[in-house]
Amino acid sequence: MIGLLLVASNFVEVPYTIKSRALFIPASEFNLVRTVDGNLISSYKDNVSGVVKSYGVTEFQRGDVVQFLLNPKILNHKYILAGDTIGWIVSNEEQRNLLQLKGELNIMKAELAFYTTGQKPEDIETAKKQCELIKEQLDFQKKLLKRSAALFKDSVIAQQEYDIELNKVKVKEIELGVAEARYLSISTGEKKEQERLVVARISNLESQIQQVSERLAYFTFTTPMSGMILLQRENETGENVISIGDTSHWVGVIPVQLKERDFIKFTDTIICKELKGNIIGIDNNVKVIDRKQSFYVIGLWPFKDSILSGTMAEVEIECPKVTIKDYFLRIFKPSI
């Protein structure tokens, strides 16, 4: 009888399962996080492959007054669609920079119009007086800047107030340069040279305006995917602004002892209560978990509302059937 049982153990097959626990997370996630220094980090991660699809850091200039405004339309919704606006950044420094560049552009365009039209002899005197007036205004503005610099050094005024005075001096210097160029052109007759110079400056300003406008457009955050809003209170990188999880599938991250690696195959079925999933990934590096060498298996399940992101649940991996002999050899195989 014993001999018969030993022979049968080489031919009779029985089911073989591996029990573990799975951490359930969305198939993909989008996170917007505020760091401790006030910058914003956005990341779009594919949890199926473990790859970060996109990553961005929005940094702000020193002294800039910045506000992040969350889109109020999404606050009372559980789900969100791809392309929906999450929120906006309002930057005083960038807006001020854009306004200054547009102001300079308008001055240059007026200057170009001046060169491309005729002028009367009395225009020379008018241009000279204009230069003198702007020089007086620039000298006065420099005195205000000097006073602001002293106040800023003594911490009486904020960086923002000092920057405003500094920008005013720069604007006046530009205006003076334009006025002097105009006077020189009228008095010497070098009109064509000045006209070409103004055209080049206009082109440069338009390029700068485009760059600032594109940066301001980047300050609008949209979601790259449809999904549900995840209520996360904290994040390891900083304060969580918003998190969005994909609602197409659940991904399960499952630790398995290294001794079981040879018995696990892609597409093996994974059972979690009444839900059936499949293995879609097997990690190629080893971790020490509960003092045992282990590796991670990635499972994929259809999305279900009853499962919450971050849930830990018991799972069983259904491996191909094995003979009774191999079953006991696996059961009593020592951990590495």
ABEGO torsion letter per residue (X at the ends): XAAAAAAAAAABBBBBBBBBBBBBBBABBBBBBBBAAGBBBBBBBBAAAGBBABBBBBBBBBGBBBBBBBBAAAAABABBBBGBBABBBBBAAAAAAAAAAAAAAAAAAAAAAAAABBBBAAAAAAAAAAAAAAAAAAAAAAAAAAAAAAAAAAGABBAAAAAAAAAAAAAAAAAAAAAAAAAAAAAAGBAAAAAAAAAAAAAAAAAAAAAAAAAAAAABBBBABBEBBBBBABBAAEBBABBBBBAABBBBBBBBBAAAAAABBBGBBBBBEABBBBBABBBABBBBBGGBBBBBBBBBBBBBAABBBGBBBBBBBBBBBBBAAAAAAAAABBBX
